[in-house]
Amino acid sequence: MKVRRREFLGATVAAGVGLSTRRNLVQSSRAADSRIEVLLDEGIGTIHPNIYGHFVEHLGAVVYDGIWVGETSRVPNTGGIRTAIVDALKRIKAPVIRYPGGCFADSYNWRRYRSS
């Protein structure tokens, strides 16, 4: 039996609408028990600036030969960190630099490198 694309899509959409309608009925019965409160007189909290920051992704030469050049490098540095980076971070007032950051942090074993 050969089914045309439009017939297949039509049947799929119809089945999806049926399931969606049934699910909405179940959810609407639960929604009747829910409520939302808007507290107009409540103060708004301050978000600490250290919540926002930057991260260093460990890709290629970003860290080694990029940010970290070593204290004995001919590249101008402050404690081994490229001085141009330090100056740029001061200009943008970066409150926190997270390392490792990005995708590298997804598989980083924090417990292995934890200090005692």
C-alpha positions as CSV (number, residue, x, y, z in Angstrom):
1,M,0.0,0.0,0.0
2,K,1.4,3.3,-1.1
3,V,0.7,6.4,1.1
4,R,1.2,9.8,-0.3
5,R,3.2,12.4,1.6
6,R,0.2,14.7,2.1
7,E,-2.0,11.9,3.4
8,F,0.7,10.8,5.8
9,L,1.2,14.3,7.1
10,G,-2.5,14.9,7.4
11,A,-3.0,11.7,9.4
12,T,0.0,12.6,11.6
13,V,-1.2,16.1,12.3
14,A,-4.7,14.8,13.1
15,A,-3.4,12.3,15.6
16,G,-1.2,15.0,17.2
17,V,-4.2,17.3,17.5
18,G,-6.2,14.5,19.1
19,L,-3.5,13.8,21.7
20,S,-2.9,17.5,22.3
21,T,-6.6,18.1,23.0
22,R,-6.8,15.2,25.4
23,R,-3.7,16.4,27.2
24,N,-5.1,19.9,27.4
25,L,-8.2,18.6,29.1
26,V,-6.1,16.8,31.7
27,Q,-3.9,19.9,32.2
28,S,-6.9,22.3,32.5
29,S,-8.3,20.2,35.4
30,R,-5.0,20.6,37.2
31,A,-4.8,24.3,36.3
32,A,-8.0,25.0,38.2
33,D,-6.0,24.2,41.4
34,S,-3.2,26.6,40.6
35,R,-3.0,30.3,41.3
36,I,-0.7,33.2,40.6
37,E,0.0,36.0,43.2
38,V,1.3,39.4,42.1
39,L,2.9,41.1,45.1
40,L,3.0,44.7,44.1
41,D,4.4,46.0,47.5
42,E,7.3,43.5,47.6
43,G,10.8,44.9,47.1
44,I,12.9,43.8,44.2
45,G,16.1,42.2,45.1
46,T,19.5,43.1,43.8
47,I,21.4,40.6,41.7
48,H,25.0,40.3,42.9
49,P,27.4,41.4,40.1
50,N,29.5,38.3,40.6
51,I,26.6,36.3,39.1
52,Y,27.5,37.8,35.8
53,G,31.0,37.2,34.5
54,H,33.1,35.6,31.8
55,F,34.5,32.2,31.2
56,V,37.7,31.0,29.5
57,E,37.1,28.2,27.0
58,H,40.0,25.7,26.9
59,L,40.3,25.6,23.1
60,G,43.5,25.4,21.1
61,A,46.0,28.2,22.2
62,V,43.4,30.3,24.0
63,V,44.9,29.5,27.5
64,Y,48.5,28.4,26.8
65,D,50.2,31.0,24.6
66,G,47.1,33.1,24.6
67,I,46.1,34.2,28.1
68,W,49.0,32.3,29.9
69,V,52.4,33.1,28.5
70,G,54.5,32.3,31.5
71,E,56.4,34.6,33.8
72,T,59.7,34.3,31.8
73,S,58.0,35.1,28.5
74,R,59.2,38.0,26.3
75,V,55.5,38.8,25.9
76,P,54.6,41.5,28.5
77,N,52.9,39.7,31.4
78,T,51.7,40.1,34.9
79,G,52.5,36.9,36.9
80,G,52.5,34.9,33.7
81,I,49.2,36.3,32.3
82,R,49.4,38.4,29.2
83,T,49.3,42.1,30.3
84,A,47.0,43.0,27.3
85,I,44.4,40.5,28.7
86,V,44.7,41.9,32.2
87,D,44.2,45.5,30.9
88,A,41.3,44.5,28.7
89,L,39.6,42.7,31.6
90,K,40.1,45.8,33.8
91,R,38.5,48.0,31.0
92,I,35.4,45.9,30.8
93,K,35.3,45.5,34.6
94,A,34.8,41.7,34.5
95,P,33.8,40.7,38.0
96,V,34.5,37.0,37.6
97,I,36.5,34.8,35.2
98,R,35.5,31.2,35.3
99,Y,38.0,28.6,34.2
100,P,37.5,26.1,32.9
101,G,34.4,27.3,31.1
102,G,32.2,26.5,28.2
103,C,32.0,22.9,26.9
104,F,35.3,22.0,28.5
105,A,33.7,22.3,31.9
106,D,31.0,19.8,30.9
107,S,33.4,16.9,31.3
108,Y,35.9,18.5,33.8
109,N,36.4,16.3,36.8
110,W,36.2,18.8,39.7
111,R,36.7,16.3,42.4
112,R,40.0,15.1,40.9
113,Y,41.6,18.6,41.1
114,R,40.0,19.6,44.4
115,S,42.5,20.9,47.0
116,S,42.6,19.1,50.3
